[in-house]
Amino acid sequence: MKMNNLLSVSVRSALNRWFVLVLLVALAVTLAGGYVTYDSHVDGAETVVEQQTTGTWTVESEFEHGATVTRDTEVFSAGEELTNRSLYFTTASPELEGTYTVSHDNTDGNPADTSTDLSLVIRAVEERNGNQEVHWETRDSLETLDGVEIEDGEATETTVSVDIPTILNRTEAIQNDLGAAPGQTEVLLVADTTVESSVDGETFTDTRTDRIEIVPGQSVYRVSTTTQDAGSYEATEQVTRTIEPTRLELYGGPALCVLGLLSMAFLGTARWRGWLAVTDRERVRNEFERARDDFDEWISTARIPDAGDRTPVPTDSLVDLVDIAIDSDRRVLEHGDQYAVLVDSEIYTYTAPPAVDPLASPATGDTDPVAEDTEQETASLSNLLFSDSTESTGGTHPDESDTRDSNDR
């Protein structure tokens, strides 16, 4: 069997149309395979330098607050502890305590040195154009811890307290002294902390500012906390690592290269020997077969009746015949290579082009033989199915003749 018969008409047409593009793709596959092959077999293993973590150090801080009830009420008893509430009652629990905790975790087990300064800040602030403006501010140091050593995995705590009525009185005194009370009074319990430790011989310093925010009032005061996220530090070192080629690179590269070379060789040979050529007869038959598959739902297999008084109207293609059937809401009748649509006084016909013999030699591409064959077959169809009305009335249909012969026997 010839090579061009192993490839369908559609494949040969596509390869002819996109020959240059397919050839470029094959070339790209060859080049890619060659690059991977060279990289894996010639360059071989690759040496890379990476940063490797040798140890970590984590620092965390936390602010908690609470107040002790100083007198009996209907809802609270004297001495009762209220903790981490968003609101406290000024007359029942006037003194707020803040507990500040610093902890750390070191993979080397080294201790950390901590310095903390706890301060009370009272200030008047106001928002202007999206920015906070401070009108006045006072800062008092409440507790200072310097050089406190914390063992790995341990924590240090510091507790301070502030008296809310005292803060209210002091704020009022400042406002009276200034003769104005601009903005909003804000009370902050601020912790400025510095923590230092070492991991794998490398020293790290963590600096953080945490605070408790207090909004004081004669009857109640509101409390909230703002603390920084945990700080994490890594000690690293440079390490050299060798990356061996994978099996895919070792064998996939040569395979791609060979595939690309074979594809280019096949394309060149097929083009030179004419294996990709498509004759006019093959092209016409292929177009018909595709149309037959596309419009299968409009076609029914049945014996096509004689033309009788109907006027035969040949069509140029099966597509045209199906269009007529759709427009007239009729079925296309198929009998062998003959197709017809019966519409009122006309019978529209089409004869399928002959199938190509796969053992035949390729045509030279001349379109005349195809046109002549098509015209002859169309005329043959008209002679067979749609006989002239001037024929003798004694003529019989082939089927009728067969029936009488059968009965005589």
Backbone hydrogen bonds in HBPLUS format (Angstrom, degrees):
<---DONOR---> <-ACCEPTOR-->    atom                        ^
c    i                          cat <-CA-CA->   ^        H-A-AA   ^      H-
h    n   atom  resd res      DA  || num        DHA   H-A  angle D-A-AA Bond
n    s   type  num  typ     dist DA aas  dist angle  dist       angle   num
A0005-ASN N   A0002-LYS O   3.01 MM   3  5.42 143.0  2.15 106.8 117.7     1
A0006-LEU N   A0003-MET O   2.99 MM   3  5.24 147.0  2.10 105.0 115.1     2
A0012-ARG N   A0008-SER O   2.98 MM   4  6.28 169.0  1.99 156.8 159.5     3
A0013-SER N   A0009-VAL O   2.84 MM   4  5.98 158.0  1.89 149.5 156.1     4
A0014-ALA N   A0010-SER O   2.92 MM   4  6.09 159.7  1.97 145.7 151.3     5
A0015-LEU N   A0011-VAL O   2.87 MM   4  6.11 162.4  1.90 153.8 158.7     6
A0016-ASN N   A0012-ARG O   2.90 MM   4  6.04 153.0  1.97 144.7 152.3     7
A0017-ARG N   A0013-SER O   2.91 MM   4  6.11 159.1  1.95 148.5 154.3     8
A0018-TRP N   A0014-ALA O   2.87 MM   4  5.97 166.1  1.89 154.3 158.0     9
A0022-VAL N   A0018-TRP O   2.87 MM   4  6.04 170.0  1.88 164.8 167.6    10
A0023-LEU N   A0019-PHE O   2.88 MM   4  6.04 156.3  1.94 150.1 157.4    11
A0024-LEU N   A0020-VAL O   2.90 MM   4  6.16 151.5  1.98 146.7 154.3    12
A0025-VAL N   A0021-LEU O   2.92 MM   4  6.24 152.2  2.00 148.7 156.6    13
A0026-ALA N   A0022-VAL O   2.96 MM   4  6.24 159.5  2.00 149.1 154.3    14
A0027-LEU N   A0023-LEU O   2.92 MM   4  6.18 150.5  2.01 142.5 151.1    15
A0028-ALA N   A0024-LEU O   2.82 MM   4  6.09 154.4  1.88 147.2 154.1    16
A0029-VAL N   A0025-VAL O   2.89 MM   4  6.18 156.8  1.94 151.4 157.6    17
A0030-THR N   A0026-ALA O   2.97 MM   4  6.20 154.4  2.04 143.7 150.7    18
A0031-LEU N   A0027-LEU O   2.90 MM   4  6.20 162.4  1.93 152.8 157.1    19
A0032-ALA N   A0028-ALA O   2.85 MM   4  6.03 162.6  1.88 150.9 156.0    20
A0033-GLY N   A0029-VAL O   2.89 MM   4  6.02 163.0  1.91 147.7 152.9    21
A0034-GLY N   A0030-THR O   2.82 MM   4  6.04 153.3  1.89 147.0 155.2    22
A0035-TYR N   A0031-LEU O   2.86 MM   4  6.11 155.0  1.92 149.3 155.6    23
A0036-VAL N   A0032-ALA O   2.99 MM   4  6.25 170.0  2.00 155.4 157.5    24
A0037-THR N   A0033-GLY O   2.89 MM   4  5.99 156.2  1.95 144.8 152.2    25
A0038-TYR N   A0034-GLY O   2.89 MM   4  6.05 162.0  1.92 147.6 152.3    26
A0039-ASP N   A0035-TYR O   2.86 MM   4  6.03 164.3  1.88 152.6 157.5    27
A0040-SER N   A0036-VAL O   2.96 MM   4  6.04 153.6  2.03 146.6 152.8    28
A0041-HIS N   A0037-THR O   2.88 MM   4  5.78 157.9  1.92 149.8 156.0    29
A0042-VAL N   A0038-TYR O   2.87 MM   4  5.05 146.5  1.98 127.3 137.9    30
A0043-ASP N   A0038-TYR O   3.13 MM   5  6.63 157.6  2.19 156.1 163.0    31
A0046-GLU N   A0243-ILE O   2.90 MM 197  5.04 165.0  1.92 143.6 144.4    32
A0243-ILE N   A0046-GLU O   2.65 MM 197  5.04 171.2  1.66 157.1 159.8    33
A0048-VAL N   A0241-ARG O   2.84 MM 193  5.38 169.0  1.86 161.7 163.9    34
A0241-ARG N   A0048-VAL O   2.82 MM 193  5.38 168.6  1.83 162.4 166.4    35
A0050-GLU N   A0239-VAL O   2.87 MM 189  5.42 165.2  1.89 161.4 164.0    36
A0239-VAL N   A0050-GLU O   2.82 MM 189  5.42 162.6  1.85 158.0 164.1    37
A0052-GLN N   A0237-GLU O   2.80 MM 185  5.37 173.4  1.80 159.2 161.2    38
A0237-GLU N   A0052-GLN O   2.90 MM 185  5.37 144.9  2.02 141.3 152.3    39
A0054-THR N   A0235-ALA O   2.66 MM 181  5.50 168.1  1.68 152.1 156.5    40
A0235-ALA N   A0055-GLY O   2.80 MM 180  5.13 168.9  1.82 148.9 152.2    41
A0107-THR N   A0056-THR O   3.09 MM  51  5.69 170.7  2.10 170.6 171.4    42
A0057-TRP N   A0233-TYR O   2.82 MM 176  5.13 149.6  1.91 148.7 154.8    43
A0233-TYR N   A0057-TRP O   2.78 MM 176  5.13 154.4  1.85 151.3 159.8    44
A0058-THR N   A0105-ASP O   2.94 MM  47  5.19 159.5  1.98 145.9 152.7    45
A0105-ASP N   A0058-THR O   2.87 MM  47  5.19 147.0  1.98 145.8 153.9    46
A0059-VAL N   A0231-GLY O   2.80 MM 172  5.09 156.6  1.85 147.8 155.9    47
A0231-GLY N   A0059-VAL O   2.85 MM 172  5.09 150.5  1.93 149.0 155.0    48
A0060-GLU N   A0103-SER O   2.95 MM  43  5.37 169.5  1.96 151.4 152.4    49
A0103-SER N   A0060-GLU O   2.94 MM  43  5.37 167.7  1.96 153.4 156.2    50
A0062-GLU N   A0101-THR O   2.90 MM  39  5.18 145.3  2.02 146.4 152.8    51
A0101-THR N   A0062-GLU O   2.89 MM  39  5.18 166.3  1.91 156.0 160.0    52
A0064-GLU N   A0099-THR O   2.94 MM  35  5.16 161.8  1.97 147.2 153.3    53
A0099-THR N   A0064-GLU O   2.74 MM  35  5.16 166.1  1.75 150.3 155.3    54
A0084-ASN N   A0065-HIS O   2.72 MM  19  5.20 174.5  1.72 146.9 149.0    55
A0066-GLY N   A0097-GLU O   2.99 MM  31  5.36 145.2  2.12 146.4 153.4    56
A0097-GLU N   A0066-GLY O   2.79 MM  31  5.36 178.0  1.79 172.6 172.0    57
A0067-ALA N   A0082-LEU O   2.73 MM  15  5.24 151.3  1.81 150.0 159.8    58
A0082-LEU N   A0067-ALA O   2.82 MM  15  5.24 169.4  1.83 165.1 168.1    59
A0069-VAL N   A0080-GLU O   2.88 MM  11  5.29 168.9  1.89 155.1 158.4    60
A0079-GLY N   A0069-VAL O   2.68 MM  10  5.20 176.3  1.68 150.7 149.7    61
A0070-THR N   A0092-ALA O   2.80 MM  22  5.82 166.4  1.82 174.7 179.4    62
A0073-THR N   A0076-PHE O   2.75 MM   3  5.07 164.3  1.78 164.6 160.0    63
A0080-GLU N   A0077-SER O   3.11 MM   3  5.66 156.4  2.17 138.0 138.4    64
A0223-VAL N   A0086-SER O   2.99 MM 137  5.08 155.7  2.05 122.2 129.4    65
A0088-TYR N   A0221-TYR O   2.95 MM 133  5.52 162.0  1.98 157.2 163.1    66
A0221-TYR N   A0088-TYR O   2.93 MM 133  5.52 156.5  1.99 149.8 155.3    67
A0093-SER N   A0089-PHE O   2.88 MM   4  5.73 161.0  1.91 152.9 158.2    68
A0090-THR N   A0219-SER O   2.81 MM 129  5.15 153.3  1.88 122.0 129.2    69
A0164-ILE N   A0094-PRO O   2.95 MM  70  5.52 167.9  1.96 161.8 160.1    70
A0096-LEU N   A0162-VAL O   2.89 MM  66  5.42 152.5  1.97 168.0 166.4    71
A0162-VAL N   A0096-LEU O   2.86 MM  66  5.42 153.6  1.93 152.0 160.5    72
A0098-GLY N   A0160-VAL O   2.74 MM  62  5.42 167.1  1.76 161.4 165.7    73
A0160-VAL N   A0098-GLY O   2.96 MM  62  5.42 158.5  2.01 151.9 157.3    74
A0100-TYR N   A0158-THR O   2.73 MM  58  5.18 169.3  1.74 158.4 158.4    75
A0158-THR N   A0100-TYR O   2.86 MM  58  5.18 146.1  1.98 143.1 154.1    76
A0102-VAL N   A0156-THR O   2.99 MM  54  5.44 156.7  2.05 151.4 158.9    77
A0156-THR N   A0102-VAL O   2.88 MM  54  5.44 153.3  1.95 150.5 158.2    78
A0153-GLY N   A0104-HIS O   3.03 MM  49  5.73 143.4  2.17 140.0 150.9    79
A0109-GLY N   A0106-ASN O   2.92 MM   3  5.08 153.9  1.99 106.2 114.8    80
A0112-ALA N   A0150-ILE O   2.84 MM  38  5.16 155.3  1.90 144.2 152.5    81
A0150-ILE N   A0112-ALA O   2.73 MM  38  5.16 163.6  1.75 156.5 162.4    82
A0113-ASP N   A0196-GLU O   2.91 MM  83  5.28 156.5  1.96 153.3 156.8    83
A0196-GLU N   A0113-ASP O   2.93 MM  83  5.28 152.3  2.01 145.7 154.7    84
A0114-THR N   A0148-VAL O   2.68 MM  34  4.98 157.3  1.73 142.4 150.6    85
A0148-VAL N   A0114-THR O   2.86 MM  34  4.98 155.1  1.92 159.3 151.0    86
A0115-SER N   A0194-THR O   2.91 MM  79  5.24 150.7  2.00 148.3 157.4    87
A0194-THR N   A0115-SER O   2.86 MM  79  5.24 154.8  1.92 151.8 159.8    88
A0116-THR N   A0145-LEU O   2.68 MM  29  4.99 148.9  1.77 140.3 151.5    89
A0145-LEU N   A0116-THR O   2.70 MM  29  4.99 171.7  1.70 159.4 162.5    90
A0117-ASP N   A0192-ASP O   2.92 MM  75  5.22 151.9  2.00 141.7 151.0    91
A0192-ASP N   A0117-ASP O   3.01 MM  75  5.22 167.9  2.02 145.1 146.0    92
A0118-LEU N   A0143-GLU O   2.72 MM  25  5.03 171.0  1.73 164.3 166.2    93
A0142-LEU N   A0118-LEU O   2.71 MM  24  5.44 160.7  1.74 145.4 151.1    94
A0143-GLU N   A0118-LEU O   3.16 MM  25  5.03 159.9  2.21 135.2 136.8    95
A0119-SER N   A0190-VAL O   2.84 MM  71  5.21 158.7  1.89 149.8 157.1    96
A0190-VAL N   A0119-SER O   2.87 MM  71  5.21 150.2  1.96 153.0 158.4    97
A0120-LEU N   A0140-ASP O   2.66 MM  20  5.10 161.7  1.69 155.2 160.7    98
A0140-ASP N   A0120-LEU O   2.86 MM  20  5.10 159.4  1.90 144.3 151.3    99
A0121-VAL N   A0188-LEU O   2.83 MM  67  4.98 172.3  1.84 153.6 156.2   100
A0188-LEU N   A0121-VAL O   2.78 MM  67  4.98 165.3  1.80 152.1 156.7   101
A0122-ILE N   A0138-THR O   2.97 MM  16  5.27 155.2  2.03 142.2 150.3   102
A0138-THR N   A0122-ILE O   2.74 MM  16  5.27 152.1  1.81 154.5 164.1   103
A0123-ARG N   A0186-GLU O   2.96 MM  63  5.35 157.4  2.01 153.6 160.3   104
A0186-GLU N   A0123-ARG O   2.73 MM  63  5.35 162.5  1.76 166.2 169.3   105
A0124-ALA N   A0136-TRP O   2.95 MM  12  5.48 152.5  2.02 147.2 152.8   106
A0135-HIS N   A0124-ALA O   2.75 MM  11  5.43 158.3  1.79 158.3 165.1   107
A0125-VAL N   A0184-GLN O   2.94 MM  59  5.39 162.5  1.97 147.0 145.9   108
A0184-GLN N   A0125-VAL O   2.78 MM  59  5.39 161.3  1.82 153.7 157.1   109
A0126-GLU N   A0133-GLU O   2.84 MM   7  5.18 140.1  2.00 141.3 154.0   110
A0133-GLU N   A0126-GLU O   2.70 MM   7  5.18 171.2  1.71 154.6 157.7   111
A0128-ARG N   A0131-ASN O   2.73 MM   3  5.25 170.5  1.74 160.3 162.1   112
A0131-ASN N   A0128-ARG O   2.92 MM   3  5.25 163.1  1.95 115.4 120.5   113
A0154-GLU N   A0151-GLU O   2.94 MM   3  5.34 159.9  1.98 136.5 136.6   114
A0167-ILE N   A0163-ASP O   3.08 MM   4  6.39 151.8  2.16 146.8 155.1   115
A0167-ILE N   A0164-ILE O   3.02 MM   3  5.01 113.9  2.48  96.5 112.6   116
A0168-LEU N   A0164-ILE O   2.91 MM   4  6.24 156.4  1.97 156.8 163.5   117
A0169-ASN N   A0165-PRO O   2.96 MM   4  6.20 159.9  2.00 149.1 154.0   118
A0170-ARG N   A0166-THR O   2.91 MM   4  6.13 157.6  1.96 147.5 154.1   119
A0171-THR N   A0167-ILE O   2.87 MM   4  6.03 157.6  1.92 148.4 154.6   120
A0172-GLU N   A0168-LEU O   2.97 MM   4  6.18 158.7  2.01 147.3 153.0   121
A0173-ALA N   A0169-ASN O   2.96 MM   4  6.18 152.0  2.04 144.6 152.4   122
A0174-ILE N   A0170-ARG O   3.00 MM   4  6.29 155.3  2.06 149.0 154.8   123
A0175-GLN N   A0171-THR O   3.00 MM   4  6.26 160.7  2.04 150.4 155.6   124
A0176-ASN N   A0172-GLU O   2.89 MM   4  6.08 156.0  1.94 147.2 154.0   125
A0177-ASP N   A0173-ALA O   2.87 MM   4  6.03 149.9  1.96 141.7 150.6   126
A0178-LEU N   A0174-ILE O   2.89 MM   4  6.15 147.1  2.00 145.2 154.0   127
A0179-GLY N   A0175-GLN O   2.73 MM   4  5.79 132.1  1.95 138.8 152.9   128
A0180-ALA N   A0175-GLN O   3.23 MM   5  5.49 134.8  2.44 146.1 151.4   129
A0187-VAL N   A0214-ILE O   3.17 MM  27  4.99 156.5  2.23 161.5 158.5   130
A0214-ILE N   A0187-VAL O   2.74 MM  27  4.99 166.1  1.76 166.1 163.4   131
A0189-LEU N   A0212-ILE O   2.84 MM  23  4.92 160.0  1.88 145.5 151.9   132
A0212-ILE N   A0189-LEU O   2.85 MM  23  4.92 148.7  1.95 131.9 142.3   133
A0191-ALA N   A0210-ASP O   2.77 MM  19  5.22 166.2  1.78 163.6 161.5   134
A0210-ASP N   A0191-ALA O   3.01 MM  19  5.22 159.0  2.05 148.4 151.6   135
A0193-THR N   A0208-ARG O   2.91 MM  15  5.39 178.1  1.91 168.8 169.2   136
A0208-ARG N   A0193-THR O   2.97 MM  15  5.39 164.7  2.00 152.8 157.1   137
A0195-VAL N   A0206-ASP O   2.78 MM  11  5.05 167.0  1.79 154.1 158.8   138
A0206-ASP N   A0195-VAL O   2.68 MM  11  5.05 170.3  1.68 160.9 164.0   139
A0197-SER N   A0204-PHE O   3.06 MM   7  5.61 158.3  2.11 154.0 160.8   140
A0204-PHE N   A0197-SER O   2.77 MM   7  5.61 173.9  1.78 176.8 175.3   141
A0199-VAL N   A0202-GLU O   2.78 MM   3  5.22 158.5  1.82 148.1 150.3   142
A0202-GLU N   A0199-VAL O   2.89 MM   3  5.22 165.0  1.91 117.5 121.9   143
A0211-ARG N   A0226-THR O   2.95 MM  15  5.44 161.9  1.98 152.7 158.5   144
A0226-THR N   A0211-ARG O   2.91 MM  15  5.44 163.2  1.94 164.6 164.7   145
A0213-GLU N   A0224-SER O   2.71 MM  11  5.22 165.4  1.73 158.8 163.3   146
A0224-SER N   A0213-GLU O   3.00 MM  11  5.22 148.2  2.11 145.2 153.5   147
A0215-VAL N   A0222-ARG O   2.88 MM   7  5.11 160.5  1.92 146.4 151.8   148
A0222-ARG N   A0215-VAL O   3.07 MM   7  5.11 152.8  2.14 136.2 137.3   149
A0250-LEU N   A0246-THR O   2.92 MM   4  6.22 158.8  1.96 151.7 158.2   150
A0251-TYR N   A0247-ARG O   2.95 MM   4  6.01 165.8  1.97 152.6 154.8   151
A0252-GLY N   A0248-LEU O   2.61 MM   4  4.89 133.9  1.82 125.3 140.9   152
A0255-ALA N   A0251-TYR O   3.21 MM   4  6.27 155.6  2.27 140.5 147.9   153
A0256-LEU N   A0252-GLY O   2.90 MM   4  6.10 159.2  1.94 152.1 157.0   154
A0257-CYS N   A0253-GLY O   2.99 MM   4  6.24 161.0  2.03 153.6 159.3   155
A0258-VAL N   A0254-PRO O   2.88 MM   4  6.11 166.3  1.90 155.0 157.6   156
A0259-LEU N   A0255-ALA O   2.88 MM   4  6.03 161.8  1.92 149.0 154.8   157
A0260-GLY N   A0256-LEU O   2.88 MM   4  6.06 162.3  1.91 152.1 156.3   158
A0261-LEU N   A0257-CYS O   2.99 MM   4  6.23 161.3  2.03 150.0 155.0   159
A0262-LEU N   A0258-VAL O   2.87 MM   4  6.04 168.2  1.88 156.2 159.4   160
A0263-SER N   A0259-LEU O   2.93 MM   4  6.05 154.3  2.00 145.0 152.6   161
A0264-MET N   A0260-GLY O   2.98 MM   4  6.23 160.9  2.02 149.3 153.8   162
A0265-ALA N   A0261-LEU O   2.88 MM   4  6.11 159.8  1.92 150.5 156.8   163
A0266-PHE N   A0262-LEU O   2.82 MM   4  5.99 159.6  1.86 148.9 154.5   164
A0267-LEU N   A0263-SER O   2.90 MM   4  6.08 165.2  1.92 150.9 155.0   165
A0268-GLY N   A0264-MET O   2.93 MM   4  6.07 166.0  1.95 149.9 153.8   166
A0269-THR N   A0265-ALA O   2.94 MM   4  6.05 166.7  1.96 149.6 153.7   167
A0270-ALA N   A0266-PHE O   2.76 MM   4  5.83 165.5  1.78 154.1 158.9   168
A0271-ARG N   A0267-LEU O   2.94 MM   4  6.04 155.6  2.00 145.3 151.7   169
A0272-TRP N   A0268-GLY O   2.97 MM   4  6.12 158.0  2.02 146.4 152.8   170
A0273-ARG N   A0269-THR O   2.83 MM   4  5.95 163.5  1.86 157.1 161.0   171
A0275-TRP N   A0270-ALA O   2.85 MM   5  4.77 132.9  2.07 141.1 148.7   172
A0277-ALA N   A0274-GLY O   3.19 MM   3  5.27 163.0  2.22 105.2 110.3   173
A0283-ARG N   A0279-THR O   2.91 MM   4  6.17 157.5  1.96 150.1 156.9   174
A0284-VAL N   A0280-ASP O   2.91 MM   4  6.09 165.0  1.93 153.3 156.7   175
A0285-ARG N   A0281-ARG O   3.02 MM   4  6.17 163.7  2.05 145.9 150.8   176
A0286-ASN N   A0282-GLU O   2.83 MM   4  5.94 155.5  1.88 146.0 153.3   177
A0287-GLU N   A0283-ARG O   2.96 MM   4  6.19 158.2  2.01 148.9 154.2   178
A0288-PHE N   A0284-VAL O   3.03 MM   4  6.29 155.9  2.09 146.1 152.9   179
A0289-GLU N   A0285-ARG O   2.94 MM   4  6.21 164.4  1.96 153.5 157.0   180
A0290-ARG N   A0286-ASN O   3.02 MM   4  6.23 157.8  2.07 149.4 155.0   181
A0291-ALA N   A0287-GLU O   3.02 MM   4  6.21 158.5  2.07 145.3 151.5   182
A0292-ARG N   A0288-PHE O   2.77 MM   4  6.05 153.1  1.85 152.6 161.4   183
A0293-ASP N   A0289-GLU O   3.03 MM   4  6.27 155.7  2.09 145.1 150.1   184
A0294-ASP N   A0290-ARG O   2.92 MM   4  6.14 157.3  1.97 148.1 154.9   185
A0295-PHE N   A0291-ALA O   3.00 MM   4  6.09 154.6  2.06 151.1 155.9   186
A0298-TRP N   A0295-PHE O   3.02 MM   3  5.58 156.2  2.07 116.6 123.9   187
A0299-ILE N   A0296-ASP O   3.16 MM   3  5.30 166.1  2.18 110.5 114.6   188
A0332-VAL N   A0298-TRP O   2.99 MM  34  6.10 170.9  2.00 166.3 166.6   189
A0300-SER N   A0332-VAL O   2.80 MM  32  6.08 166.2  1.82 172.1 174.0   190
A0334-GLU N   A0300-SER O   2.80 MM  34  5.95 147.0  1.91 154.9 157.7   191
A0302-ALA N   A0334-GLU O   2.98 MM  32  5.80 156.5  2.04 141.5 148.7   192
A0307-ALA N   A0385-LEU O   3.09 MM  78  6.25 151.1  2.17 132.8 136.8   193
A0310-ARG N   A0307-ALA O   2.86 MM   3  5.18 153.7  1.92 138.0 136.4   194
A0311-THR N   A0345-SER O   2.73 MM  34  6.21 156.4  1.78 146.9 149.6   195
A0347-ILE N   A0311-THR O   3.02 MM  36  5.95 160.7  2.05 134.2 134.3   196
A0313-VAL N   A0347-ILE O   2.89 MM  34  6.00 158.0  1.94 144.0 143.0   197
A0349-THR N   A0313-VAL O   2.97 MM  36  6.06 154.9  2.04 130.4 136.0   198
A0315-THR N   A0349-THR O   2.80 MM  34  5.94 143.4  1.93 163.6 168.4   199
A0321-LEU N   A0317-SER O   3.20 MM   4  6.55 155.2  2.27 142.0 148.7   200
A0322-VAL N   A0318-LEU O   2.90 MM   4  6.15 157.8  1.95 151.8 157.2   201
A0323-ASP N   A0319-VAL O   2.93 MM   4  6.16 154.0  2.00 147.9 155.3   202
A0324-ILE N   A0320-ASP O   3.08 MM   4  6.39 153.9  2.15 146.3 152.4   203
A0325-ALA N   A0321-LEU O   3.02 MM   4  6.35 155.4  2.09 145.1 152.1   204
A0326-ILE N   A0322-VAL O   2.85 MM   4  6.10 157.1  1.90 153.5 159.2   205
A0327-ASP N   A0323-ASP O   2.93 MM   4  6.13 167.6  1.95 151.5 155.0   206
A0328-SER N   A0324-ILE O   2.99 MM   4  6.10 147.8  2.09 146.2 154.5   207
A0329-ASP N   A0325-ALA O   2.88 MM   4  5.68 103.5  2.48 134.7 150.5   208
A0330-ARG N   A0325-ALA O   2.82 MM   5  4.69 167.3  1.83 140.6 144.8   209
A0329-ASP N   A0326-ILE O   3.24 MM   3  5.00 158.9  2.29  98.6 104.8   210
A0333-LEU N   A0340-ALA O   2.79 MM   7  5.21 168.7  1.80 167.0 163.8   211
A0340-ALA N   A0333-LEU O   2.96 MM   7  5.21 146.8  2.07 140.2 149.2   212
A0335-HIS N   A0338-GLN O   2.85 MM   3  5.18 165.6  1.87 154.9 157.3   213
A0338-GLN N   A0335-HIS O   3.00 MM   3  5.18 161.6  2.03 124.5 127.3   214
A0352-ALA N   A0337-ASP O   2.81 MM  15  5.05 171.3  1.81 156.3 158.4   215
A0339-TYR N   A0350-TYR O   2.88 MM  11  5.11 145.6  2.00 160.2 167.0   216
A0350-TYR N   A0339-TYR O   2.87 MM  11  5.11 141.7  2.02 147.7 145.0   217
A0341-VAL N   A0348-TYR O   2.80 MM   7  5.09 143.9  1.93 142.8 152.5   218
A0348-TYR N   A0341-VAL O   2.89 MM   7  5.09 153.2  1.96 158.0 153.0   219
A0343-VAL N   A0346-GLU O   2.96 MM   3  5.35 164.8  1.99 154.8 158.7   220
A0346-GLU N   A0343-VAL O   2.84 MM   3  5.35 168.1  1.86 142.2 144.0   221
A0360-ALA N   A0357-ASP O   2.98 MM   3  5.31 157.9  2.03 112.6 119.9   222
A0371-ALA N   A0367-THR O   3.18 MM   4  6.43 160.4  2.22 152.1 157.7   223
A0372-GLU N   A0368-ASP O   2.87 MM   4  6.10 164.2  1.90 162.3 166.5   224
A0373-ASP N   A0369-PRO O   2.93 MM   4  6.03 166.6  1.94 148.6 152.5   225
A0374-THR N   A0370-VAL O   2.95 MM   4  6.08 158.9  1.99 147.0 153.1   226
A0375-GLU N   A0371-ALA O   2.95 MM   4  6.18 159.3  2.00 148.5 153.9   227
A0376-GLN N   A0372-GLU O   2.88 MM   4  6.13 161.7  1.92 153.9 159.1   228
A0377-GLU N   A0373-ASP O   2.86 MM   4  6.06 159.1  1.90 150.7 156.4   229
A0378-THR N   A0374-THR O   2.90 MM   4  6.09 154.0  1.97 146.9 154.2   230
A0379-ALA N   A0375-GLU O   2.92 MM   4  6.17 160.5  1.96 148.8 154.1   231
A0380-SER N   A0376-GLN O   2.83 MM   4  6.06 152.6  1.91 143.9 152.4   232
A0381-LEU N   A0377-GLU O   2.89 MM   4  6.13 154.0  1.96 145.1 151.4   233
A0382-SER N   A0378-THR O   3.01 MM   4  6.32 159.1  2.06 148.8 154.0   234
A0383-ASN N   A0379-ALA O   2.93 MM   4  6.18 156.0  1.99 149.7 156.2   235
A0384-LEU N   A0380-SER O   2.90 MM   4  6.09 155.0  1.97 150.0 156.7   236
A0385-LEU N   A0381-LEU O   2.88 MM   4  5.89 173.8  1.88 157.5 159.6   237
A0386-PHE N   A0382-SER O   2.91 MM   4  5.01 140.6  2.07 123.8 136.3   238
A0391-GLU N   A0388-ASP O   3.22 MM   3  5.93 167.8  2.24 121.9 122.8   239
A0395-GLY N   A0392-SER O   3.02 MM   3  5.61 167.2  2.04 115.9 119.4   240
A0400-GLU N   A0397-HIS O   2.89 MM   3  5.19 119.4  2.27 106.5 121.8   241
A0401-SER N   A0397-HIS O   3.03 MM   4  6.37 157.6  2.08 158.5 165.4   242
A0402-ASP N   A0398-PRO O   3.03 MM   4  6.24 157.5  2.08 147.7 153.2   243
A0403-THR N   A0399-ASP O   3.03 MM   4  6.28 145.9  2.15 139.2 148.6   244
A0404-ARG N   A0400-GLU O   3.00 MM   4  6.37 158.4  2.05 154.4 158.3   245
A0405-ASP N   A0401-SER O   3.02 MM   4  6.20 164.4  2.05 151.9 156.4   246
A0406-SER N   A0402-ASP O   3.02 MM   4  6.13 151.9  2.10 140.3 148.0   247
A0407-ASN N   A0403-THR O   2.96 MM   4  6.25 151.0  2.05 144.8 152.8   248
A0408-ASP N   A0404-ARG O   2.86 MM   4  6.12 157.8  1.91 154.4 159.7   249
A0409-ARG N   A0405-ASP O   3.20 MM   4  6.36 156.5  2.26 144.8 150.0   250
